[in-house]
Amino acid sequence: FPSTHNNTTLADSLFGEAYHNFTNRKTLPTAQAGMIDCIIRILCLFMDSPHKPAQNPAAEHTLHLMTDYINNQLLSWEEISLDNICSVLHISPSYASHLFKQLTNKSITQYVNDLRISEAKKLLLTTDLKISDIAEMLKFKDSTTFCKTFKKYTGCTPGTYRNTNGTSYH
C-alpha cells in the first residue's frame, strides 16, 4: 500500500481537481459529479482497509533509512545491493525486502531503477555526457542494459529522449 505521504500528495491533487470542478460553472452537472468522485476517492485513501498493515513507526523509520542509503549511494562508486543495505542497517535481507515492498508497493530493485532512470533523464538533458558514461555513472552493467532499461521505463531510447526533449546544457 502507498505510504501516508503518497496518500497525502494524491489527496492534495484530488482536492485540487475537486475544487476546479466546483468552480467550473459552465458544466455544472458534470462538475458536481467530478467533485463528488474526487471526494469519494480522497475518503477511500484514508479509510482503514482490513488488508492495510498497521502503522508501525519503527518499520517506517527503517524504510526511511533504507531509502536514504539508496539515494545517497546512487552516484557513489559503491554498488547498491540488498546485501550492502542490510549490512549497513543491520537487518536481514528477507525483512528488508518484505518491509520495502509492503510499505512502498515496489521492490528495492524497482525503486533503484526508478531513481537511476530519473537521474539519467536529468543527465541526458543537462549534460553532454555520452550515453555509455551515464550508464557507467549510474552503475548499469553496460550501456546495452542501460538502453534496454531506459526504454522499458520511458518508451524510448536515451538518445531519442535527449534529441526529442532538447539539451539545456548549452
Protein Blocks (a to p, Z undefined) as FASTA:
>chain_A
ZZfklmmmmmmmmmmmmmmmmmmmklmmlmmmmmmmmmmmmmmmmpccfklccddfklmm
mmmmmmmmmmmmmmmmbdcdfklmmmmnopafklmmmmmmmmnopafklmmmmmmmmmmm
mmmmmcccdfklmmmmnopablmlmmmmmmmmnopafklmmmmnopakZZ
